[in-house]
Amino acid sequence: MLKLYYNLISLNSRRVWISLLEKGLPFELVPMKLDGDQFQGEFLALNPFHQVPVLEDEGFVLVESLAILDYLEAKYPTPSLLPADPQMLGTVKMIELLTLTQMMPPMRPLMMNWMGFSQESLEKLQEAKQNLAQVLGFFESKLADRPYFGDQQLTLADIVAGTAIPFLPSMGLPLDDYPQLKDWCDRLMTRESWQQTQPTEKEITEFKTQMKILLSQRP
């Protein structure tokens, strides 16, 4: 059986978790607290980079969420999370990569500030919001009036971007200027896979508290 090592608050973990649910695959969840358990020998044997997610499939081990998503799509192609149309496929892959390379870096200071892990300057936060606005505007144009980035079907682009963008309003970046993206987020939130994997406020608060304690113990 597939085995997913994950953390509730990890966006990277959630991408894989949602994909497994959307494909209807049987799998085992192995929670990682990230309180030092990621440095234990058993886990380091799976991933020497001590990060989640990690997918184990009958002895085959994969790290890095996009690699895992591609593996699942290749080995378990039904139902498909990639469009057949070449242009739609190119768009899906583009959105996946832009989420990682252009959206996540400026999102990080907003996330760190929201979590209370660091106090970023107003200038840095404003710069992050400006950079994110460029990405969101581009995503808005590519989504257009389609329900999903892959047109009528949910795709990996929706899963990768859709595990990050819905958190932006909580971080001080509302989506009011992006009505198509806002409707898209609302659409994703109605799916059982999003509801099942959505961390609760209590879980987020507990994670914040745990991380603050760990950060305070660093020399």
C-alpha positions as CSV (number, residue, x, y, z in Angstrom):
1,M,0.0,0.0,0.0
2,L,1.1,3.6,-0.6
3,K,2.4,5.3,2.4
4,L,2.5,9.1,2.8
5,Y,4.7,10.8,5.4
6,Y,3.2,14.2,5.9
7,N,2.5,17.2,8.2
8,L,-1.0,18.7,8.5
9,I,0.3,22.3,8.0
10,S,2.7,21.4,5.1
11,L,1.3,22.7,1.8
12,N,3.7,20.4,-0.1
13,S,2.3,17.4,1.8
14,R,-1.3,18.5,1.2
15,R,-0.8,18.5,-2.6
16,V,0.0,14.8,-2.5
17,W,-2.7,14.0,0.0
18,I,-5.3,15.7,-2.1
19,S,-4.1,13.9,-5.3
20,L,-4.3,10.5,-3.5
21,L,-7.9,11.3,-2.4
22,E,-8.9,12.6,-5.9
23,K,-7.6,9.4,-7.5
24,G,-9.4,7.2,-4.9
25,L,-6.2,5.3,-4.1
26,P,-5.8,3.4,-0.8
27,F,-3.0,4.8,1.3
28,E,-1.6,5.0,4.8
29,L,-0.9,8.4,6.4
30,V,2.2,8.6,8.6
31,P,2.1,11.9,10.5
32,M,5.3,13.8,11.1
33,K,5.3,16.4,13.9
34,L,8.5,18.1,12.7
35,D,9.5,18.5,16.3
36,G,12.7,16.6,15.6
37,D,11.2,13.4,14.3
38,Q,12.3,14.4,10.8
39,F,15.9,14.0,12.0
40,Q,15.5,10.5,13.4
41,G,17.4,7.7,11.6
42,E,14.4,5.9,10.3
43,F,13.1,8.9,8.5
44,L,16.5,10.1,7.3
45,A,16.9,6.7,5.7
46,L,13.9,7.7,3.5
47,N,14.8,11.3,3.0
48,P,18.2,12.7,4.0
49,F,16.9,16.2,3.4
50,H,14.5,15.7,6.4
51,Q,11.5,17.2,4.7
52,V,7.9,16.1,4.0
53,P,6.2,14.8,2.0
54,V,7.7,11.4,1.4
55,L,5.9,8.7,-0.6
56,E,6.7,5.1,-0.2
57,D,5.2,2.6,-2.7
58,E,6.2,-1.0,-2.0
59,G,9.8,-0.1,-1.2
60,F,10.1,2.6,-3.8
61,V,10.7,6.0,-2.1
62,L,10.1,9.5,-3.6
63,V,10.6,12.9,-2.2
64,E,9.6,16.3,-3.6
65,S,5.9,16.9,-4.1
66,L,5.9,17.6,-7.9
67,A,7.9,14.4,-8.5
68,I,5.5,12.5,-6.4
69,L,2.5,13.9,-8.3
70,D,4.0,13.0,-11.6
71,Y,4.7,9.5,-10.4
72,L,1.2,9.0,-9.2
73,E,-0.2,10.3,-12.5
74,A,2.0,7.9,-14.5
75,K,1.4,4.8,-12.4
76,Y,-2.3,5.5,-11.5
77,P,-3.6,7.4,-14.6
78,T,-7.3,6.9,-13.8
79,P,-8.9,9.3,-13.0
80,S,-6.5,11.6,-14.8
81,L,-5.3,14.8,-13.3
82,L,-3.7,16.0,-16.5
83,P,-5.5,17.3,-19.6
84,A,-5.0,15.6,-23.0
85,D,-5.0,18.8,-25.0
86,P,-1.4,20.0,-25.5
87,Q,-2.1,23.6,-24.8
88,M,-4.1,22.8,-21.6
89,L,-1.3,20.5,-20.6
90,G,1.3,23.2,-21.1
91,T,-0.8,25.6,-19.1
92,V,-1.2,23.1,-16.2
93,K,2.6,22.5,-16.0
94,M,3.3,26.2,-16.3
95,I,0.9,27.0,-13.3
96,E,2.5,24.2,-11.3
97,L,6.1,25.6,-11.8
98,L,5.1,29.2,-11.4
99,T,3.5,28.4,-8.1
100,L,6.8,27.0,-6.8
101,T,9.2,29.5,-8.4
102,Q,7.2,32.8,-8.5
103,M,4.5,32.5,-5.9
104,M,5.9,30.6,-3.0
105,P,9.1,32.8,-2.4
106,P,7.2,36.1,-1.9
107,M,4.5,34.2,0.0
108,R,7.1,33.0,2.6
109,P,7.5,36.3,4.5
110,L,3.7,36.7,4.7
111,M,3.5,33.2,6.0
112,M,6.3,33.6,8.5
113,N,4.7,36.8,9.7
114,W,1.2,35.2,9.9
115,M,2.6,32.3,11.9
116,G,4.4,34.6,14.3
117,F,7.7,33.0,13.5
118,S,9.3,36.4,12.5
119,Q,8.4,40.1,12.4
120,E,8.9,41.2,8.8
121,S,9.3,44.9,8.0
122,L,6.3,46.7,6.4
123,E,8.5,47.3,3.4
124,K,9.3,43.6,3.0
125,L,5.7,42.6,3.4
126,Q,4.6,45.3,0.9
127,E,7.2,44.1,-1.6
128,A,6.0,40.5,-1.2
129,K,2.4,41.5,-1.8
130,Q,3.4,43.4,-5.0
131,N,5.2,40.4,-6.3
132,L,2.3,38.1,-5.4
133,A,-0.1,40.5,-7.2
134,Q,1.8,40.0,-10.4
135,V,1.5,36.2,-10.1
136,L,-2.2,36.3,-9.1
137,G,-3.0,38.7,-12.1
138,F,-1.3,36.2,-14.4
139,F,-3.1,33.3,-12.9
140,E,-6.4,35.2,-13.2
141,S,-5.9,35.7,-16.9
142,K,-5.0,32.0,-17.5
143,L,-8.0,30.8,-15.6
144,A,-10.3,33.2,-17.5
145,D,-13.9,31.9,-17.3
146,R,-13.0,28.2,-17.0
147,P,-13.8,26.4,-13.8
148,Y,-10.3,24.9,-13.6
149,F,-6.9,25.6,-15.1
150,G,-7.3,22.4,-17.2
151,D,-10.7,23.7,-18.5
152,Q,-13.5,21.5,-17.2
153,Q,-11.5,19.0,-15.2
154,L,-9.5,19.3,-11.9
155,T,-5.8,19.1,-12.6
156,L,-2.5,19.1,-10.9
157,A,-2.3,22.8,-11.5
158,D,-5.4,23.4,-9.4
159,I,-4.0,21.1,-6.6
160,V,-0.6,22.8,-6.5
161,A,-1.9,26.4,-6.7
162,G,-5.1,25.6,-4.8
163,T,-3.3,24.5,-1.6
164,A,-1.6,27.9,-1.3
165,I,-3.7,30.7,-2.8
166,P,-6.8,30.1,-0.4
167,F,-4.5,31.0,2.5
168,L,-3.5,34.4,1.2
169,P,-6.5,36.4,2.6
170,S,-5.6,35.1,6.1
171,M,-2.1,36.5,5.5
172,G,-3.4,40.0,4.6
173,L,-3.8,39.6,0.8
174,P,-7.5,39.5,-0.1
175,L,-8.6,38.1,-3.4
176,D,-11.2,40.8,-4.2
177,D,-9.2,42.1,-7.2
178,Y,-9.2,38.6,-8.7
179,P,-12.9,37.5,-9.0
180,Q,-12.1,34.4,-11.1
181,L,-9.5,33.1,-8.7
182,K,-11.8,33.9,-5.8
183,D,-14.6,31.8,-7.3
184,W,-12.1,29.1,-8.2
185,C,-11.0,29.0,-4.5
186,D,-14.6,28.7,-3.4
187,R,-15.1,25.9,-5.9
188,L,-12.1,24.0,-4.6
189,M,-13.3,24.3,-1.0
190,T,-16.5,22.5,-1.9
191,R,-14.5,19.4,-2.9
192,E,-14.3,16.6,-0.3
193,S,-10.6,16.3,-0.8
194,W,-10.0,19.9,0.3
195,Q,-12.4,19.7,3.2
196,Q,-10.8,16.4,4.4
197,T,-7.3,17.8,4.3
198,Q,-8.0,21.4,5.5
199,P,-6.2,22.0,8.9
200,T,-8.5,23.4,11.6
201,E,-7.8,26.6,13.4
202,K,-6.9,24.6,16.5
203,E,-4.4,22.5,14.5
204,I,-2.8,25.7,13.0
205,T,-2.6,27.3,16.5
206,E,-1.0,24.2,18.0
207,F,1.5,24.1,15.2
208,K,2.4,27.8,15.7
209,T,2.9,27.2,19.4
210,Q,5.1,24.1,18.8
211,M,7.2,25.9,16.2
212,K,7.7,29.0,18.4
213,I,8.9,26.8,21.3
214,L,11.4,25.0,19.0
215,L,12.6,28.2,17.5
216,S,13.2,29.7,20.9
217,Q,15.3,26.7,21.9
218,R,17.7,27.2,19.0
219,P,21.1,28.6,20.0
